[in-house]
Amino acid sequence: MSALPPPTTPFSAADHPWIDIRTGGQYDQVGLRSLFLDAHRIDDLALPQPPAASALLRIATAITARITGLDDPELTASQWNALRRSRLAEGRFDPDAVHTYFDQHGWDVFDPIRPWLQTPSLRTECDHSTGINAFVSGRPAGRNFAWFSPHGHHTAEPVPTAEALQILLIHHYYGRSGTGTTRTPLDGVTSRQQTSGPLRSSVSFHPLGRTLHETLLAGVPAFTGDDQPPGADSCPWEVSTPPDSQATLHGPVTWPGRQLTGLSRHAILLVPGDDGTTVTDAYLTWATQEDKPITTDPYLAYRIIPETKKVDRRRILYRADASRAWWRDLETLLLAPDEHGTQCRPAIFDTLNDLPEPLRRSLRIRVHGFDQDGKAVDLQWYTAITPPLLNWTQEHDPVKAQRIAECCREAEQAARRLQTVAKDAWDTAMRSRRGTTPPPLGEQVIDPLLAEGRDGVLAAAGRTRHTSPHGFRRRGRRRPARDHRSRPDPPDLRGPRGRPRRPRALPPVRHTPESRLMSTAAEHRASCDAFVAHIHLLCAEPGVRVRLSRGRGRPVEECAPMDRYLARRTAHRQGRRAYYTVASLIAMAGPQTHTPGVRPDQDPDSAPQDNPASLLVTPVEPTPTAAPDPTAWYARPNLGATLATAVRRAGHQAERTESLLHVLTRLSDDQLHRRLPAPVTRLLQDGITPDWAVLLNDLVQRPYRRDNVGLRWRDAFYLATPEPRRT
């Protein structure tokens, strides 16, 4: 490490070691000054608590902007990017600039007038200290029981100053809200209510380079404001006067110092030990009673909720979730900002595309999350490192970025479905065991879940939901009700004389169309034909046809006028939007096509070329008693065969139709439903009517078997069109 001047204060945040770092396979502790002098040799920070690492990265980024001159708001975007590239090309921070900056400001942690990141007036404004146990996360304090720690009110062990500084950063950025130590400022009102820190319950995404030098320069956010005079921005340690509780957080949030380091909601004061190497007590209370300023943290992702009436609540940050893997947020990280989108990636990603190519290709993302509730409960913190993913962003590879986003959405949808099915099966099992049901019923419910997976879950849920545990109804005195929140007692497996009790035989399960949760493929196809026939009957009335046609391309939530006619048949079906889309397409087709079984002709010689009406075959009512034939179903034309008929009969250009088919097979489910009415309208105008039942079946299967449905469409198209000529 570089040579440092001897420390002249009891504990200096600049010169005393308190920051854990990693260089190769070696770990060490350094101060802030050494952190910048040796940043080109340091691989990464190694702080044991990820919230402290996330807070320290924000502080180090603000210092980086000061040392390198990247904090000049008058620089244009091209000038700012050129300056950052030159600083990266230098390979290290300028030692003279580092020493100059750290010599200008005070870094003494226990300075009586201006302690670093602390409020010295708390000695007189608070009646008593908060206590070291309340300051250190994980220690029991007050009347809480000592479950996982030997500390208590009479065993307040001191904390090393290096560890106390890291905890200090956590309180400034992730501090809790609610009741704290009472504070009475000289010119204010006594209060003990405090608000949460600016990063509470959040997950941060920081660029991670090959060295700490690259990490800090890549993490400097660009200036995006309108006007900021030079010198208007300052960090808390750059101000000579102590912070005022009435003036804190007034005025605009300037860039980058106050944006990254000056939004704390807590006032803290550490009480040192005799030699300054430990902290024996602490004051922890509110720093301001003003409302939180509206600003954008460059390392946080946000959700947009346009339906919210209050403007200040339409944007909320992504909450940290320790049970959620980082790759589930790939959609947010890779897609560029969209004015109509509901997700907004961290603003720091907008500047990473201007980095030099070698650095951009190797740049990873460090994820720091702290799973907390909104007030005082800390659940779990976590950290992760992504592989290099900037080459997958929408700016560089829009096709791959969109594909990854679709995969993430499908995974989330599958997770929700699996959670719902498992919860229903478990609730069914618990309901069946709250009565006097013999033990084998519970075994019949749980065993299929373990042995058969999702199909077993549905089968078990179907057995217990529609099967009574008794073959008769109990008469006489009613059974006393039990609290539905209590867990059922273990059943008695023995009879009166200790012999094994013989389980009562269950009544036979009668499967009806209403009670069966999963239908066979043949039954589903028959239901598609029945649904199409039902829509044809509805469309015989002009008013109903108009209401159904208004839902084309829209999601189910926006099709309220159609619910009156479709909800009873689709409320509990998978792929409900497919039914609404097909119903709107049938209604859009017009009264001349509202006949069951109308499909395009497959034989090119059976109808004249110049008569569009001849493209429709005579309707044929299916025989109810006939056994389902899968071969006959797949012989019916799907969307690909219908487009091929349009090429052969209606004069549609083959290349453009082929391109349209490829686009439809690659679209997401939402985009397919939105774009499908346009090509279907053209087909109907040329006298070609799709097989609505086959289209409905494909749209229902597509969320689960997208590739198979697309392959069937392409096969049907190419098998029905002539092979292109070889040049």
N, C-alpha and C positions, 0 to 999 in steps of 0.2 A: 504494500500500500504506500501511497505518497506520504512524505513527511509532513506533519502537522505542527502548528505552534502549540506550546503547552497550554492547557486550559487554565483560565484565570478566574473562573466562576465555579461554585460548588458543583453544578451539573449543567453543562451546555448541550442543548439539543443539536448544535452544529458540530461540536468537537468530541463529545463523549459518545462511546458506542452504545446504541440502543436499537438499531435497525438490523434485523437478521437478513443476511444475504447468502446467495449460493454462487460459487465460482467453481465450475466443474463439479467435482465430487466433494469439495470442501465447503464448510459452512462457517460463517464468521459474523461478528457484529461491528457496525460502523456508525458514525454520526452522519449528519446531513452533508457536511463538507466533503468527507471522504466518499460519500455516495456519488457525488458528482465528479470528483477528481478521478475516480477509478471506475466510472460507469462503463467505459469501453472494455473493461476486464470482467465486470460482473455479469453473470448470466441472467439472474432474476432475483427478485425479492423472495425471502423465505420466512416471512412472518407467520407464526403459528396460527393466528386468527385471521381468516379472510376479510372480515369487516375492517380490521385495522389496515390490512394491505390495500384495500380499495380506497380508504381514506388517505393513506400515505401517498398513493399514486396521484391523487388529485392535488395534494400539496406539492409533490415533486414536479408535477406538470406545470403548475403555476410558477415555480422557481425556474424551471427550464425556459419558459417563455421570457422571463426577466433576463436570464443570463445570455440567451441567444438573440435577443432583440425581436422575437416573434410576437411580442405584445404591443406592437405599434399599430393602432387602429387606422392610421392613414395609408398603410400599404395596400395596394390593390391586390386582387387575388393572384395574379401572375407574379407580382413582386414577392408576395408572401410565400408562394410555393417555391420560387427560385431561391429565396433566402433559406428555407428549410432544406432544400436539396444541397445547398452549399454547406450547411452545418452538418448534414449527414456525410458529405464527402470528406470533411475534416477528420472524421473518425473518432473524435473525442471532444469533450467540452474544453473550452479555453481556460487553462488554470488561472490566468490573471483575472478573467471575468468572474470565475467562481470565488476567488479570494476577495475580490472587490465587493461582491454582493454580500457575502456572509460577514464581512467586516463592517458593513454599513448599518446593520440591524442587530437588535438584541435577541439572544437565544437562550438566556439564562432561565431555567425552569423554575427556580426559586427566588428570582429577583423580587425584592419587597415592593418595588414601584411598578415594574412592567414585566411580570412573569410571562413566559411564552405560552400563548393560547389560553390564558387564564384571566380571571377578574379579581384583582387584589382587594377591591372594596367589600368583598363578601365577609371579610373578618369582622367588619362593623355592621353590615347590613343584615346579617343572619344572627339569630339568637344562639344558635348552636350548630355544630357541624353535622354533616349527614352520616358520617361514619365510614371507615375503610371497608367494612363488609358490604355496605350498600353500594359502594363505588365499584368493587370488584365483581364482575359478572360470575355467577355460579355460587357465590357464598350466601349462606342464609343471613338475613338481616331482620331486625324488628322481632315480630312474633312468629316468624316462619320456622318450621322444624328443620333440623339439620339432617336431611336425608342422605345427601351425597358429599358432605363436607364436614370436617371436624371443627370448623370455625363456629363461634358463637359470640354472644354479647361480651362475655368475659375473656374471650380468646381472640382478640382482634390482632392478628399477626400482620406485621408490616409487609409491604410489597416492594420489591426492587424498583428503583426509579425507571429503569429501562422498560420493565413490564407496565408500570403505571402510565408511561407516556403512550404506549399502544392502547391501553384502556381509555385514556383521555380522548384519543381520536375516535374511538368507537362511540363514546357518549356524545361527542360533538356532531357526528354524522348520523348515528343510528339511535340516539337517545330516546327514552320512553316519554310518554305523556302522562297526564294525571296529576296526582298530588306529590309535591316535593317538599323540600325544606323551605320554610317561610322566609321571605326576603322583604325588607323594607328599605327601598332606596331613599336617598336624601330628599329627592324632589318627586317622589312617586307615591303609589298606594301599596300598602302591604298586601301581598298575595303569595300563595303557595301553589298555584295552578301553572303547569308547564305544558307546552305542546311538543309533539314528537319531532325528531330530527329530520333533516331534509331527505335522507336516504332510507328512512325506516321502511322495512318490509320490501325492499327493492333488490333487484339483481342488476349488477353492472357488467358491462362488456368492454374490456380494455384491450387495445392492440398489444401484441407480444412479439417483439423482435428477437433477433439472435443474441443481442446484448442489451443491457439496460440502457445504454446510450440510444440505440434504435427504438427501444420501447418508449422512452420519454419523448423523443422527438416525434414519433408517429402518433403519440397520444395528445399532442397539443391541438386544441380545437381552433378552427378559423373564426375570425370575426364576422358575424352575420348581422350586426346591428346597423342602424342608419347613421348615427352620428355619436361620437364619443371623443371629447377633447383629450389630447395627450396629457398624461399625469392624473387623470380623474380616477383611475383605478388603483386600488391598494389592497394588500393582504392584511390580516389582523396584526401581524408582527411588524409591518411596515409603518404603522401609525404610532406616533410618539406618545399620544395620550391614551389612558385606559379607556375601554369601551363604556359608553353610557347606555343605561337601560332604556332611556327615553329616546335616544337617537339611533339605537341599533336598528338596522334593516330599513331605515328611511332612504328614500331616493331610489334611483334606478339600479338594477343589478348590472354592474359594469363587468367588462370582460378583460382578462380572464381571471384576475385575482379574486374579486368578490364572488364571481360565479362559481369558482371551484373551492374557495376556502372561507368565505365570509357569510355563510347562510346558517350558521349554528343557532339553535334555539335554546341552548343550555349555557349557563355560567358555571364555571368550575374553578376551584382553587385547591391545590395540593398542599398538604402540610408535611414538610420534610422531617426526616430523622435527624439525629445529632450530626452525622457526617455527610448528609446529602445523598447517600447511596440508596436510601429507602424512603418510602412514603408511609407515614403512620396514620394519617387521617385525611379527610377530604370534605369539601363543601360542594354540593351538587344541587342546583336550583335553576330557575328560569332565567333566561337572558333578556327576553323582551316579551311584551304582551301585544305587540302588533300582529296583524294578520300575515300569513306567509306570502311572500312575493311570488308572482307567477313568472316562472323562468323555465328554461329547458336545459336540463343536465345533459351534456354531450355523450355520456356513457350509459344512459338509460333508454329503454324502449318504452313506447307509450301505446295505449289503446285509445281510439277515437269513438265516442258514443254520441252521434249526432242527435239521438232522440231526447237526450237530457235537456230540460228547459234551461237550467242555469248554465251560462256560458263557461264559467270557471270550473265546472265539473264535467265538461264534455271530453276532457282529456285526462286519463288516469294512467299511472305508470304500471308497468308489468310487475306484479307482485312475485316475490321469491317463493318458491315451493321446493322444499327439500326432496319431495317424492317425485319431482318432475325432472326428467333427463334434459340436458342442455340441447340435444339435437332436435327436440320438439319445437324449439324456437328458431330453427333454420329458416322457416318461411319468412319470419320477421327480419332476420339478419340479411337475407339475400335479395329480397325484392326492394326496388327503389321506391322512394316516397310517391304516393298516389293521392291526388286531391280527393278522390272518391273512396279511398281505402279506409279501413278501420284499424290499420296497424301502422305504426311509425317506428322505423328502426333507429338505433342511436345515431345522433347527428355526427359523431366522429367518423362514421363510415363514409360520409360524403367527401372527406378529405383524403381518404386512404388511396383512392384511385390515382392521385397525383404523385404518389411516391415513386422512387426509382424502381425499375422492373425487377431487379434481383431481390430487393427488400419486399416488394409487393407479393411476389410469388412465394416467399417463405414466411410471410407474416401470419401469425396465428392469433387467436382471440382468447384472452383470459377471462373466465367467468367467475365473478364473486357474488354470492347470494347470501342473504341473511333472512331466514324464514322467521317472521315475527307476526304478532297480531298488531292491530293499530294502536295499542295503548302501552302495555307494560310486560307482556309475556314474550320471552325469547325462546323460540323452539329449537332451531338448529341452523348453523351456518354451513356453507359448502363452497367448493371451488372446483373448477374444471378447466381444461385446456383443449381447444378445438384443433383439428388439423388445419393446414393452410386452406382457406376457403374463399379468398377474395377473387380467385379466377372463376368462381361459380356465381358471382353476383350478377344481377340483371344487366348491369352496364357492360359486362364482358361476355356473358353467355346467357342471353335471355331464355333460350329454349331449355337449357339445363336448369336454370333457376326456377322457371315455371314448373318444370317436372318435379323438382325437389319439393316445391311448395305444395303441389298436388299430393305427393306422397305423404307429406306431413298432415295435410287435411284428412286424407283417407285413414291414416293411422289414428288420428284423434277420434274420428267417427267410429272406427272399429272398437276403440277403447271404451267409448261411451256405450256402445251396444253391448259389449261383453260385461261391463259393469252393471247395466240394467238387467240383463238376463241372470247374472249370478245373484244379484240382490233379490230379484223376484223368486228365484229358486230357494234361496235361504229363508226368505219370509214365509214361503209356502211350507217349508219344512218345520219352521217354528210354530206356525199356526196349527199344523196337524198334530203337534205334540203337546199343545197346551190342554187338550181335552183328556179323555181316558183312552187315548189311542194306544194300542199295544206297541212295543218297541220295534217290531219288524217294519212298521210303516216308515219310521225315521231312517232305518237302514235302507229301505227301498228308495228313499229320496236321495240320501247322501252317496251311496255306492255308485250310481250312474254318473254322478258329478266327477268322481275321481277316475272312473274307468273309461268314460265315453266322451269327455270334453264337452264342447258346446252342445252337440246333439243330445248328450245325456242330460244336460241342464234343462233343455227344452222339453225332453221327454218326461223327466221327473216332475217338472213344473206342470206339465199337462196332466199327469196322473193325479197329483195331489190337489190341483185346483178344481177339478171337476169330479172328484170322487169323495164320497162321504166315508168317514172311518167306521161308520156303523150302518147296518142294513135297516135300521128302524129309527124312529124319532122318540126320544126319551119323554115320557109323560109324568105327570104328577109335579113334584116340587122342582123348581128350576135350579139349575146348577149355579152356584155363586160365581159372579164375574171375577176375573183375575186381572191384575194390572198388566196391560199389554207391554209395558216396558220391562217387566221382570223376566228373568230367564227361567224356563220351566225346570222343575225339580227332576232329578234322575228317576226314571220309572222303576217300579219294583219288578224285578225279573223272576221272583219266586212266588209260588202259590202259598196257600195257608199252611201246609205241612212241610214247607221247604223244598218241595219238588218244583222242577222247572215248569213254569206256566206255559201252556200251549197257546201259541198266538192264534188270534181270531182270523179266520179266512176273510180276505178282502172281497167285496162284491166285484163282479166283472166290470171292466171299464168299457163304457159305451162311447165310442168315438162318433161324434156328429160333426157336420161342417162347422158348427158354431164353436165347439169345444176343442177341436183339434188345432194345435198351435202351428204345426208344420204339415204342409200338404205335400203330396208327391208332385213330381214334375208334370205328369199327365193332368192331375187335378188343377194345377196352376194354369196350364195352358187352356183347359176348359173354362176356368174362371176368367181368363182374358177374353175369350170369345163371348162369354156371358156379359162381361162388362161392356164390350163394344156394342152388343145388341141392345143393352140397356140405354147407352148413350144415343143410339139411333132412334129409339122410341122417344127419348126426351127431346131430341132435336126436331121432332115432328111439329112442335109448337115454336113459332118464330120468336116469341119472347124469351123462352128458355135457351134457344140456340144463340141469341144475342148475348145473354149473360154468360154462357159457357165460352163463347169465342173471345170474351174480354180477358181471359186468363192466359192467353198464349204468351209463352216466354217468361212468365212471372213465377216466383216461388209460391209455395202453398200459403204462406203467411199473408200474401198480398192478394189472395183470391177469395175474399170473404163472400162475394155473391155466388160462388160456385159451391160453397159448403152445404147449402140447402139441398143440393141434388146429389153430391158426391160423398159427403161425410159419412153417411151410414154404411157405405160400401168400402171406404178406404181408410177409416180412422185408425184401424189396427194393422194395417198392411205395411210391409216393407216397401221402400221406394214409392212413397205416396205421391211424390211430385210427378212421377211418370204417368200415373192415372190422370192427374189434372192436365198434363200437357197433351196427352192423347185425346182427352175429352174436348179440349179447346181446338185441337186440329180437326177433329171430326165436325165440330160445330162450324169451323171456318170453311169447311169444304163445300157447304151449300146443300140444299134439300135434295138435289138430284143424286147425291152419292150416299144418302142416309139409308142404305140397305145393307143388312148383314151379309158378309161374304163377298162384297165387291172387291176385286183385286185385279191388277194388271195381268194381261194374257202372257203366258210364257212361250207360246208357240208362234214364231215369227210368220208362219204361212197361214195361220188360221184366220187372220183379219186383214182387210185391205190397208194399205199404207196411208191412204189419203183421208181416212175417216177416223177422227179422234175418238168418236163414241164407240168404235169397234174395239178399242183397247180395254173395255170393261167386259168381263164375262158375265154370264147369267148367274144371279145369286142362287146358291145352293144351301138349303137348310141342313145342318148336321143332324145325323140320326142319333137320338138320345141313347139308344140301346147299343150302339156300336162300341166295340172296345177301342180304347185310345191306341193310336198307331203313331209312334214317334217318327217313323219314316215319312208319313204323310205330313206331319207338322213341319219338318225341316224341308219338305218339298215346296212349301208355300214360300212366296217371295219375301225376303227381308228388305231392308233399306238399300243394300247394295244391288240386289236384283232389280229393284224398282228404278234405281238410277240407270242401270244398264238398259232397261226397257225404254227409258227416256232417250238414251243415246241411239238406240236402234229404231225407235218408232217416231219420236217427236223431234228429231233433228238436233238434240243437244250436242254440243261439241264434246268429243271424247276426252280430250286432254283437260279441259276445264272441269268437266264432271269428275274425272279421276282425281284432280287436285282438290275439288270440293270434298270428295269422299275421304281423302287422307286427312284433311283438316278436321272433319267431323270425328274421325276416329281418335285424333290426338287431343281434342278439346277436353277440358274438365267437364264434370257432369253439369255443373251450373251453367257454363258457357254453352254446352250442347243444347240444353233446354231453351236457352235464350235465342240461339241461332237457327234452331230446327224449323221454326215457322216459315222462314224465307224460302228455303229450297222446296219445302212441301207445297207452299203456295204456287210456285212455278210449275210443279208437277201437276197440281190440280187444274191450273189454267190450260195445260196441254192435254187434259183429259186422262191423266194417269193417277189412279187412286192407290195409295199404299195399302198393304194388308195391315189394318190397324191393330189387330190382335198380336201379330208377330212383332210389330214395332213396340207395342206395350210390353211384351215379354222381354225383348232385348233391353229396353230402357230400365226395367226393373232389375235385370241381372247385371247391368253395366257397372254399378258401383262396386260389385264384388268380383266380376269377371270381365274387366274392361278389355283386356287383351283378347280374350276368346270372342267376345262380341265383335270387336273390330276385325278380327281375322275372318269371321263368318261373313261380314259385310264385304270385305275385300275379295274373298273367294267367290262369292256370288256375283260380284261385279265382273271380275275377270273371266269367269267361266261363261258368262252370257254375252261378252263382247268379243269381237274378232281380234286376233292377235295382230299387233302393229307390224307394218311392213319393215323389212330390214333394208337399210340404206347401204 
